[in-house]
Amino acid sequence: MAKWGEGDPRWLVEERPDATNVNNWHWTEKNASHWSKEKFNEILIGTKIETDFASCEITEITKCNGDAVVNNRKAKLIFFYEWALEMKWTGALINGDTKGEGRIEVPNLSEEHEIKDVDVNVHLDTTGPESEILKDMLRTTGTEIIRQKLSEYLVCLKEEFSKGLILPTKDSTVNEITKTDKVSTKKVKLFHSPGANTPGKKAFETSELKTVESFKCTADEFYRAMTVKEMVDAFTQGNSVLEPKEGGKFELFDGNVQGTFVKLVPNKKIEQKWRFKTWPEGHFSNVYIDIEQKVDCTEVSIVQLGIPKTDLENTRDGWKRFYWDSMKRTFGFGALLF
């Protein structure tokens, strides 16, 4: 996920006149679901699958369930997509008199599968020996053509739809989509966070947040995701510092989130002293995470006290997007929310 804190343009900017998502550090995302459905229609409908003895055509997409989203994290594009497709086909043998009809099903087009591993299932709605011949042809020749078309969709998703997600920096322009390489940037501080330790500053106001989140996992699995370094590294997509013991330190998201563990009760409770590194020097909030195992899920209650009031919404959004949603996406602890 995006490095929490670094994406906020109040703290890190490049010397750019527009100062919009400078350095591409801010986590941005673009929902590609509607675009994808139109692209599937464009690419798949009318597709002909032909051999020396038979000809078939895809005439309609009858089911298109799923979603797709493109994320920009520090000038890296990250693609998430999951689709289940069903298409109608018609066809006939060359010089044949009987038309065959049926459906082609693609149940598992996602970033978790390579195109060569995507299933293509062929079903018949008509009967007879000619229909069986068409079905066998679609299972072999048709499968490869369908996978080629799905590969074409992925190319369009990565090169056509994603244009504009990575912005040009001061000394460069982005004419083509950047795949996973970082854009070289120059960073300078814009200004201190409100309430920073500046001579003459008055005491700043603080606020609190309370939220409840459900996870499709056991209490043990959630606790481990928060206290096992390898799992924390996975959902934060970085190299964390983690000492899961009372008084132990933690640093996440390139050190932008830091603090100490105050209390650890396995599978039940996590208490932390927690701060952004940009908060006033020496100021920590208090985080209380209560974990409760339910019949079909684990319910997690989070209370955080002492958040600088100017950072309340940024902090709330960070927990949701860069902790919980990322954890669900990485470990399958729940539906991916966009």
C-alpha positions in Angstrom: 0.0 0.0 0.0 1.0 3.6 -0.1 3.4 4.8 2.5 1.1 6.3 5.0 2.0 10.0 5.7 4.3 10.4 2.7 1.3 10.7 0.5 0.0 13.8 2.2 1.0 16.9 0.1 1.1 19.0 3.3 4.4 17.3 4.3 6.3 16.3 1.2 6.2 18.1 -2.1 8.4 18.7 -5.1 9.0 22.1 -6.5 6.0 22.0 -8.9 3.8 24.9 -9.8 0.5 23.0 -9.5 1.5 20.9 -6.4 -1.0 18.3 -7.4 -0.2 14.8 -6.1 3.5 15.9 -6.2 6.1 13.2 -6.7 3.2 10.7 -7.1 3.6 10.0 -3.4 -0.1 10.3 -2.5 -2.1 7.1 -2.8 -4.5 7.5 -5.6 -6.9 5.0 -7.1 -9.1 4.9 -10.2 -12.1 2.5 -10.5 -11.9 0.7 -13.8 -15.1 -1.4 -13.4 -17.4 0.5 -15.7 -14.6 1.0 -18.3 -13.8 -2.7 -18.1 -17.3 -3.8 -18.9 -17.4 -1.6 -22.0 -14.0 -2.8 -23.0 -15.1 -6.5 -22.7 -18.0 -5.7 -25.0 -15.7 -4.0 -27.5 -13.1 -6.8 -27.4 -15.2 -9.9 -27.1 -18.5 -9.4 -28.9 -18.1 -10.3 -32.6 -15.0 -12.4 -32.0 -14.8 -15.2 -34.6 -13.3 -18.6 -33.9 -12.7 -20.5 -37.1 -11.0 -23.6 -38.4 -11.0 -25.5 -41.7 -14.2 -27.2 -40.7 -16.2 -24.9 -38.4 -16.9 -21.3 -37.7 -18.3 -19.8 -34.4 -18.9 -16.2 -33.2 -19.4 -14.7 -29.8 -22.7 -12.7 -30.0 -23.3 -11.4 -26.5 -21.9 -11.1 -23.0 -24.6 -12.4 -20.7 -22.7 -12.1 -17.4 -20.0 -9.7 -16.3 -19.5 -9.8 -12.6 -16.6 -8.3 -10.7 -14.5 -5.2 -10.5 -11.2 -3.6 -11.3 -9.2 -0.8 -9.8 -5.8 0.8 -10.6 -3.7 2.3 -7.8 -0.8 4.6 -7.9 1.6 4.2 -5.0 4.8 6.2 -5.1 4.8 6.2 -9.0 4.1 2.4 -9.1 0.9 1.2 -10.7 -0.8 -1.6 -8.9 -3.7 -3.5 -10.6 -6.5 -5.4 -8.9 -9.1 -7.1 -10.9 -11.4 -10.0 -10.5 -14.0 -11.0 -13.2 -16.4 -13.8 -13.9 -17.7 -13.7 -17.5 -20.2 -15.6 -19.5 -20.7 -15.2 -23.3 -23.2 -16.6 -25.9 -21.8 -18.2 -29.0 -23.3 -19.5 -32.2 -21.7 -21.5 -35.0 -21.9 -24.1 -37.6 -19.8 -26.6 -39.5 -18.5 -25.4 -42.9 -21.2 -26.4 -45.4 -23.3 -27.7 -42.5 -27.0 -27.0 -42.2 -27.4 -27.2 -38.4 -26.6 -24.2 -36.2 -25.1 -24.8 -32.8 -25.4 -22.5 -29.8 -24.1 -22.3 -26.3 -22.2 -20.4 -23.6 -18.5 -19.8 -22.8 -17.7 -19.2 -19.2 -14.6 -17.5 -17.7 -14.9 -17.9 -13.9 -11.5 -16.7 -12.7 -9.9 -13.8 -14.5 -7.9 -12.0 -11.8 -4.5 -10.7 -11.0 -3.9 -13.9 -9.0 -3.9 -16.0 -12.3 -1.7 -15.8 -15.3 -3.6 -15.7 -18.6 -2.5 -19.3 -19.4 -4.2 -20.5 -16.2 -7.5 -18.7 -16.7 -10.3 -21.3 -17.1 -12.4 -21.2 -20.3 -15.4 -23.5 -20.0 -17.6 -24.3 -23.0 -21.3 -25.3 -22.7 -23.9 -26.4 -25.2 -27.5 -25.3 -25.4 -28.1 -27.4 -28.5 -27.8 -31.1 -29.1 -26.6 -33.4 -31.8 -23.2 -34.6 -33.3 -22.5 -31.3 -35.1 -22.9 -29.3 -31.8 -20.5 -31.7 -30.1 -17.9 -31.0 -32.8 -18.3 -27.3 -32.4 -17.9 -27.7 -28.6 -14.7 -29.6 -29.0 -13.4 -27.0 -31.4 -14.2 -24.2 -29.0 -12.5 -26.1 -26.1 -9.2 -26.2 -28.1 -8.9 -23.4 -30.6 -11.5 -21.2 -28.9 -9.8 -21.3 -25.5 -6.6 -19.9 -27.0 -8.4 -17.1 -28.8 -10.5 -16.2 -25.7 -7.3 -16.0 -23.7 -5.7 -13.8 -26.3 -8.7 -11.4 -26.1 -8.5 -11.3 -22.3 -4.8 -10.5 -22.6 -5.7 -7.7 -24.9 -8.0 -6.4 -22.2 -5.2 -6.4 -19.6 -2.9 -4.5 -22.0 -5.6 -1.8 -22.5 -6.1 -1.7 -18.7 -2.5 -1.1 -18.1 -1.7 1.2 -21.0 -4.9 2.9 -22.0 -7.0 3.3 -18.9 -4.1 4.1 -16.5 -2.9 7.1 -18.5 -2.7 10.1 -16.2 -2.4 8.3 -12.9 1.3 8.9 -12.8 1.9 12.6 -13.1 5.0 14.3 -14.7 7.6 15.6 -12.2 9.5 18.8 -12.5 12.2 17.5 -14.7 10.3 14.8 -16.6 7.1 14.1 -18.4 5.2 10.9 -18.6 4.2 10.1 -22.1 3.8 6.4 -21.7 2.5 4.4 -18.8 5.1 3.6 -16.1 4.9 0.0 -15.1 6.5 -0.6 -11.7 9.6 1.6 -11.8 9.9 4.6 -9.5 10.0 8.1 -10.8 13.1 10.0 -9.7 11.9 13.0 -7.7 13.3 15.8 -5.6 11.5 16.4 -2.3 11.4 19.4 0.0 9.3 20.1 3.1 6.3 22.4 2.5 5.7 23.3 6.1 5.4 21.8 9.5 2.2 20.0 10.6 -0.1 22.2 12.6 0.9 22.2 16.2 4.6 21.4 15.5 7.1 22.4 18.2 7.7 25.9 16.9 8.7 28.6 19.4 5.7 30.7 20.5 3.1 28.0 19.4 0.2 27.5 21.7 -1.0 24.1 22.8 -2.8 22.3 20.0 -6.2 20.7 20.2 -6.6 17.0 20.1 -9.4 14.7 19.1 -10.3 11.0 19.1 -11.7 8.4 16.8 -13.7 5.3 17.4 -14.5 2.6 14.8 -15.4 -1.0 14.5 -14.2 -3.3 11.7 -15.1 -6.9 10.8 -12.7 -9.4 9.3 -13.3 -12.8 7.8 -10.7 -14.5 9.9 -10.1 -15.9 13.3 -8.9 -13.7 16.2 -5.6 -15.5 16.2 -5.1 -14.7 12.5 -5.9 -11.0 13.0 -3.6 -10.8 16.0 -0.8 -12.4 14.1 -1.3 -10.0 11.2 -0.7 -7.1 13.6 2.3 -8.6 15.5 4.2 -10.9 13.1 6.8 -9.0 11.2 6.5 -11.0 7.9 2.7 -10.4 7.9 3.0 -6.7 8.7 5.6 -6.3 5.9 3.2 -8.0 3.6 0.2 -5.7 4.1 2.2 -2.5 4.5 4.4 -3.5 1.5 7.5 -2.4 3.1 10.2 -3.3 5.6 8.9 -2.7 9.1 10.5 -2.4 12.5 8.5 -4.6 14.9 9.2 -5.7 18.4 5.9 -7.3 19.5 6.4 -7.1 23.3 5.3 -4.6 25.9 7.7 -1.7 25.6 8.8 -2.9 22.1 9.1 -0.4 19.3 7.4 -0.4 15.9 8.0 1.7 12.7 5.8 1.2 9.7 5.4 2.8 6.2 9.1 3.9 6.0 9.0 5.2 9.5 6.0 7.5 9.0 4.1 5.6 11.6 6.0 4.9 14.8 5.5 4.1 18.5 5.7 1.4 21.2 3.5 -1.5 22.3 2.0 -0.8 25.7 0.0 -4.0 26.3 -0.4 -7.2 24.3 -3.0 -9.9 25.2 -2.8 -12.5 22.4 -6.0 -12.7 20.3 -7.7 -10.2 22.7 -6.1 -6.8 22.9 -3.3 -4.5 21.5 -2.5 -1.2 23.1 0.0 1.2 21.6 1.6 4.6 21.9 1.2 5.8 18.2 2.3 8.8 16.2 3.0 10.2 12.8 6.6 11.3 12.6 5.4 14.7 11.5 3.4 15.3 14.7 4.9 17.6 17.3 8.0 16.2 18.8 7.3 13.8 21.7 3.5 13.7 21.1 1.9 10.3 21.0 -1.7 9.2 20.7 -3.0 6.2 22.6 -4.4 3.3 20.5 -6.7 0.6 22.0 -7.5 -2.3 19.8 -10.0 -4.9 21.2 -10.3 -8.2 19.3 -13.5 -10.3 19.6 -14.0 -13.6 18.0 -17.5 -14.0 16.6 -19.2 -17.1 15.1 -18.5 -16.1 11.5 -16.0 -13.3 11.8 -13.6 -11.3 14.1 -14.8 -7.9 15.2 -12.2 -5.3 16.0 -12.9 -2.2 17.9 -10.4 0.7 17.7 -10.2 3.7 19.9 -7.5 6.3 19.4 -7.1 9.2 21.8 -4.9 12.3 21.5 -4.9 12.8 17.7 -4.0 16.4 16.6 -7.3 17.7 15.5 -6.0 18.9 12.2 -5.0 15.3 11.4 -8.1 13.5 12.5 -9.6 12.8 9.0 -6.2 11.9 7.6 -5.6 9.4 10.4 -9.1 7.9 10.1 -8.6 7.4 6.4 -5.2 5.9 6.9 -6.4 3.2 9.3 -9.2 2.3 6.9 -7.2 2.2 3.7 -3.7 1.4 4.6 -4.3 -1.0 7.5 -7.7 -2.7 7.2 -8.4 -2.6 3.5 -4.8 -3.6 2.7 -5.0 -6.4 5.3 -8.2 -7.7 3.7 -6.7 -7.6 0.3 -3.4 -9.2 1.2 -4.7 -12.0 3.4 -8.2 -12.5 2.1 -9.7 -11.3 5.4 -12.7 -9.8 3.7 -14.2 -8.3 0.6 -11.9 -5.8 -1.1 -13.6 -2.4 -0.7 -13.3 0.5 -3.2 
